[in-house]
Amino acid sequence: MARRIAVIGLDGATFDLLDQLMEQGIMPNLQHLCREGTRACLRSTIPPYTAPAWTTFATGVNPGKHGCYDFLLPTNDLERFDLCNSTHIQVPTLYELLHQAGKRSILVNLPNSYPPKLESPTITDMLTVGDNCVFPESLKQRYPSLQHYRLAPNEELQVKGKLSEYVDDIVAVEQGHMVGVKDLWRQEPWDLFYYLFSSTDWISHAMFDKLMDGSFPKAYDLFRYIDEQLGWFMNHLPTDTHLYVLSDHGFKVYHHTFYFNKWLEQQGYLTTKSAPAQRFHQNISKQDDQKSQLQNKKRFSVSISGRMMQLLSAVKPIERLARWFYHTIAKPFLPIKFNLDVTIDFEKTTVCFPKGRTMTAIYINDGRKYKQGKPMTDAQYLQLRTEVKTKLENLCGPDGQRVTPRVYTKEEIYGTVIPERCPDLFYEFGEYWFVGQFHSSELFIDEVSSKHGPVGMLAIWGNNVKAQQLSEQQIASIMPTILHDFDQSLPADLDGVVLPIFKTARPVRHTDLLDSIRL
């Protein structure tokens, strides 16, 4: 039994990279932690995204039960989505259960913690609405280190290709965070302390390919800094405290892009129309807001219609040249904003990615749920879903590889608790990255991109933790393991299990007292 527990998140971290860094001596503290404690690969949610994955960490159940299955949650109109937040969580969280047991949690940068559910110190994450992320706000007076807390780095540096400066700014953000984190750690009472290094996700999106092949060693400055901070946490753990280090998902280098909505259009499931581009895209984070502001600052705006795209795509070399010009010169350097005024005509669409780049789960536009769709019978719905699933599972790219190893139904992912308006189909990540935009006439493009992968990492360290390597575990198992580590009873309907990490084992206790509570 631990007296206290500290959880350190490394967003998007994977042992594919971390093992290399430990072998090179860049992360000796993490190596020490992994050698003396329990380590395992950690399977994320489907899809492996921050909002559903960290909420599964906090609740011990799959996204169908907790209700936060993507950054954006549908309304009764597939053209309009709500940004996910803590009010959408349908089951008790780890920190709420600990609060009921008389234990105090400090949460710093936990995704989907806005608005805060408790009065204990909480610094919310990139999904925060508004300018204040420190709760209660009086903490800013008590700790001046929190007065200028930054939720995100300067994205203009990345957009303009200033990668060295971008790395320095990411490190500066974390340095600012850690001053406040250490103040809270040392001066506030706590039983559970959570802090997330979002920077591992930021830098991986920008250059995971370079991190893996070592072609940009400057990027390792961030990981050296994070490892130094892990060492600080390890050296300042109170007696009988266990340290959990984990990620919500992994990362992967993709060499192929698949334009999924274009494929649906070719197959007759989706129809487009001319409309302002903003209707098809929706920002989900502070980084997205920054990038939008950068584009909106540009003095000139050029709208590209669907007809113009057809003309460009008629000659493939010209289309490729236009794409190169946009990404290499126009977007980072020219004072011109390009808008592709093409969006989905939902009244004529049956299957789609509704929000292009910000959603990658498949929705069937059933009029019984969505007002712009055509009502379907159960038989029609199942026939359409099976048809799309079969076609997609059998689809191969130009290299002969299947675009996805497997397509799942919502029942296969969520079991018996299925939200009314959740995605209808999910695909497993393979060698192709799926996108929903319409700025390519080709279904497949060979390009390198650094995106999420399905397998993250876990390392647990403390005086009652075994030194061992476990087989792959599920992110849903962290919450019940922490509850058991605190000698608390577990709600009976969790999807996760208590991990076999303890030198001295005790029977796991369950209770059905909270099963029906919705906080």
N, C-alpha and C positions, 0 to 999 in steps of 0.2 A: 504493500500500500504506500502510495506517495503522499507526502504531506502537502506538496504543491506541485504544479505541472506548468512547464513553459512550452509553448508551441511556436516554432519558428517556421514560417512558410517561405519556400523558394519558388515563386510562381513560375510554372513551366519548366522546372529543372528536371533533367533526366540523367540517369547514370551513364548513358551513352557519351555524354560530355563530361560529367563530373568525374568519372573514373579516369579519363584522360588527364584532367587537371590535377587529380590527386597523385597520379603516377608521375607527373611532371614537377611535383612539389609546390604547386600553386595553391593548393587547399589542404595544408597539413592538419589543421584542426578538424575538418570534416573527415579526413582519413582516420584520425585518432578516434573520432566518435563512431565511425562505421566499424572500426576494428574491435573496439571494446564493447559495443552495443549490438543491437539487432538492426539489420538492414534488409530491405526488400524492394523490389519493383512494385509500384502501386498503380493498379488499373483505374483509370478515370471513368467518368460517366460517359454515356453516349447521348449527345455529342460531348467531346472532351473540351469543354469551355469553362471559363472561370466562374461564371454565375451558377450554373447547375452543379459544378464539381465542388466548389467550396461550400455551397449550401448542403450538399450531401455529406461533406466532412462534418458540418455543424449539426446535422440531424440524424445521421446514421441510416437514412432511407434514400431510395432512388428518387429521381426528379418527379416521377409521376405522383408520389406520395407528398413530397414537400411543395410541389407546385411551381418551382422555378426552373423550368426546363430549357430556358434560353435567356439571353440578355433582353429580348423583346418578347412580350406575351400578347397573343392575339385578342382582339375584341370580337364583336360580331361582324367585323368587316376586315378582310385580309389586307386592305389598304391602310389600316390604322392599327398600330400596336402600342402597348404601354411599356415603358421602361421598367424592367424588373426591380423590385426593392424588397425590403424586409417585411413589408406588410403583406406580401404575396406568400410568405412562408406559412404553410398550412399545418405544421406539426411543431411540437416543442423543440427548441434548440438545446444544444449542450449547455450553453451559458445560462439559459433560463432554468433548466433542471438543476444546475449547480446553485443558482440563486435561491431556488426553493429549498435547497438543502443547507442554506446558510453560508454558502461560499461566494466569494467576490471575484468577478472576472474583470480584467482589463483587456480591451480589444483595440488593437491598433492596425488599421488598414485591412480588416476582415471584409472581403467582398460580400455584398448583400447585407451589410449591417446598417445601412441607412434606410429609414430613420432608426435611431437606436431603440431597442426594446427595453433596455434597463437604464437606470440612473447612474450606474457605475461608469468610470471613465471609458469613453469610446471615441476613437478617431476613425471616422468613416472613410470609405474607399473611393475609387474612381467613378462609382455610380452615384456619388453624392449630388444632390440637386441644390444649386445655390453656391454661395461662396464659403460658408462656414462648414467645417468638417470636424470641429472639436466640440465634444459634448461631455459634461455640461460646459457651456462657453466660459464659465468662470475659471476653468483650468488655465486659460490663457493668461489671466492675471497671476495665478499662482506659479505658473511655469512659463516665463518669457520665451523659452525655447519653442513653444507651440504657437507663438503669435504669427509666425511667417511660414507655417507648415505648407509645403508644396505637394500637391497630389500627383503631379506629372512633370517630366522634364520638358525642355524647350524643343518642341517637335519641328520647329523651323530649321534647326540644325540638321536633322535627319533628312528632311525634304530637300534641302540644298546640298546634300551629300557631304556635309562637314562631319564625318564620322568620328574623328578624334575629339573634336569639340563636343559632340553628342555624348560620347563615353564620359568625358570629364563632367558634363552637366548631370548625367545620370548618377555618377558617384557623388556629386555635390548634393543632389536631392537626398540620397541615402544618408549622407553625413548629417544633413540637417534633421532628418527623421531621427537618427540615432541619438542625438542630443536630447530630444524630447522623450524618446523611449527610455533612455537611461534615467532621466528624471523620474518618470512614472515608476519604473522598476524599483528604484531605491527609496522613493519617498511615499508612495501610495501602498496601502495594504492590498494584497492580492493572494488568491489561491490558484487561479488560472490566469496566465499571461500569454496573450497571443500577439505576435507581430509578423507581418508579411513583407518580405522583400519583393516588391513588384518589379524591381529593376531587372531581375533575371528574365522576366517575360519581355520587357521593353527591348532589351538588347538582343534577345533571341529573335524577335520579330524583325529587327533591323539587320541582323547578320549571323544567324545561326550557322549558315554554310561556312562563313569565315571562322567562326568559333570551332567548328568541327575539323576544318583542314588546317587551322593555324596560320592562315594567310593574313590575319590582322591582329597581331599579338597585343596591340594596345587595348583591345577589348578585355583582355584578361585582368586589367587593372581593377575592374569591377569585382571579379571573383576573388582577387586577393583581398580587397577591402571587406567583402562579405565574410570571407574566412576569418579575418581578424576579428570581426564582430561575433562570429560563432565562438571564437576563443574567449571573448569577453563574457558571453553568456555562460559558457562552461565554467569559467573561473569564478563567476558570481552567482552560481546556483545556490540557493539556500539548502540547508541540510535536508536530506530525504526528498529532494525535488528531482523529478524525471524530466528530461528534455526530449521533445518530439520535433524532428525536422522532416518536413515533407513538402511535396508539390501537389498541385491540383491536376496537372496533366504533364505530358512531355512535349518535346519539340522534334521536328523532323524536317529534312531538306527534301522538298518536292521538285522534280524536274519536269513535270507535265501539269498543265492546267486544262481542266475540262469545263467548258461553258454549258452548264447543266440546263439553264433556262433556254438557251438556244437549241439544245437537243429536244427539249419538250416542245418548242415551237415547231421544229421540223417534224416531230412525231404527231402534231396536231392537237396536243393537249393545252397549248398556251398560245395566246394571241397578244400582240403588242399594239400600242397606239402612241401617237405623239402627245407628249405632256411634259411639263416641267420636271427636270431630273430629280428635284427635291422630293417628289412624291414617291420615288422608288428607293431612296436612301434615307437612313435615320441614324443620327449619331447616338452612340451608347456610352461614351466615356469622355473624360476631360481631354484625352489625346485627340479624339475625333473632333471635339469642339475647337481645339487649337488649329487643326488642319483645315477645318471649314473656314475659320476666321482668316487664315493665311490666304485661302483662295478668294474670299470675299473682299480682301484688301486690294486685289488686282484692279487696275483702272479700266480694263476693257473686258468685255464678255462676248464670247462667240458661241452661239447655239448651233449644234450639229443635229440635223433632223435624221429620221430613219431613212429618208430618201437619199440624203447625202452619204450616209453610211453604206447604202447599197452601191452607190457609184464608186466610192472608195474601194469597196471590197471586190468590185468587178475585176480589178487587176491586182493580184496578190502582192507583187513586189511593192506597189504603191501603198497598199494598206500596211505592209510591214514597215515601210519607211515612215509613214505617218505615225505609227505607234512608237517607233524609236524616237522620232522627233519630239513627240509629246512627253514621253517619260524622261528623256535625257536633257532636253533643252527647254521646252515650253513650260512644263510644270514647275521645275525648280527655279528658272531664271527669268522668263518673260512675264511682263505685267498683263497677261491675258488669261482669263478664265474660260475654259472650254466646258460647255454643258452638252451632254448627249441627251436630247429631249425625247427619250424613248422610255416607255414604262409598260407595265402589264395592263391589258384590258381585262379586268377581272370578270366582267359580265360575259366574256367569251372564253374564259380560261377555266380548265378543270383541275390542273395540277401545276404547282409552281414552287420555287423559292420566292416567297412574297417580298423580301426586302433586299434582294441582290447580295451585296458583299457582307451584310450584317446578319444574315441568317443562313444556315446551311442544314436545315431539316425540311422535309418534303410535306407540303400541305395539299390536301384534296379540297377543292373549293365546293364543298357540299352546301347547298342552299338551306339545309336544315340547321346549319350552324352559322353560316356566313351570308349576309344579306345580298351580296352581289353574285352569289353562286346559284346554280340551278338545283332545286331539290332532287335528291336521289333516294331510291329505295335502298334497303339494306343490301339486296342482291346486286343492284347496280354499283353501289359503293364497293363492295367486296370484289366484284368483277374488275372494276377499274383499278383498284389497288393491286390486285394480283397481276394484272396485265403490266402495269408500270414496274412492279417489283421484278417480274420475270425478265422483261426487256433490259432493265438496268443491270441485273446480275449477269446477263449474257453479253453485255456490251463490252467491246474491246477497243482500245486505242490503236493508233497507227503502228505501234510496236508489238501488237498482238497481246498485250497484257490487259486483263480485265480492269475496268475503271474502278471497281470496288470488289473486295473479296466477298461481301455479303450485304444484303439489304434486309432490314428487320421491320416487322410491323410494330405498332405501338403496344400490342399485347405482349410481344416477345421482349420488349424493353421494360415495360412498366408492370407487367403482371396483371393483377386484378383491379388495382386502383389506377384508373385512367382518367385524367382531366378531360373535360368535355371538349376543349378546343386545343388540345395538344397536337403536335405533328402526327401525321398518319404513317409516314415511313422514315426510317433512319438508315443511313449507309455507314458501313465500316470504312475507316480510312485505309487506303492502300497506297499505290504509287502515284495516284492522280489527285490533285487538289481541285475540289469542286467550287465554282463561282457562279453567281447568278446574273452578272452584268451582261449588257448587250453590245459592248464596244468591240466585238470581234465577230467577223462573219464565219470564222472557222470554229469548229467544235473543240479542236485540240491545238494547243500551242506548247511548244517546248520552251520553257523558261524556268529559271531557278527561283524558288520562293521558300521562305522560312516560315513554317506554320505549325500549328499545334499537332502533337502526336498523342496517341491514346494511353501511353504508359509513363507515369511519373516516378517519383522516388520517395523512399521512407527510410529514416534512420532514427532509432530511439536509444537513449543513453541514460544510465542512472544506476544507483547502487543495487536495485533489485531487477535489473534488466540483463537478460542473457546475452552473451557474445555469440552471435550466430547469424547466418544468412538464411532467410526464409524464402520459399517460393513466392511467386507473384501474389499479392494481396489486393483487396478492393478498398477504395477510398471510403466506402461506407463503414468499414470496420474500425476506423480511427475513433469515432465518437463512442461506441460501446467500450472500446479498450480504455479510453480515458475515464469514462464513468466507473468502470471496474477498478481502474487504478486508484480512484478516489474512494473505493469501497462503497459505491452507490449501486442500487438496484437498477436494472435495465428495463425500459419499456419493452413489452413483449413482442411488438410488431416491427422491430428493427430489421433492416436488410443486412446490416453488417454483423460481424461476430467478434468476440473478444480474441485478440491475437495471442498466440502462445509465446509471450515474450518474458514472462516473469520467472525469476529463479525460485521464488517461493509462491506456489500457486494456491489459490483459494477457490471455492465453489462460486460460480456465477449466479447471482440472484436476479430474479425477474419480478416485475410488478405489472399488473394491468391497470393500475390506478390512473395513469396518465394517457392510456391508449386513446381515449375518446376526446381528450382535451385539444382544442384548437386555439392557440394563443395569438 
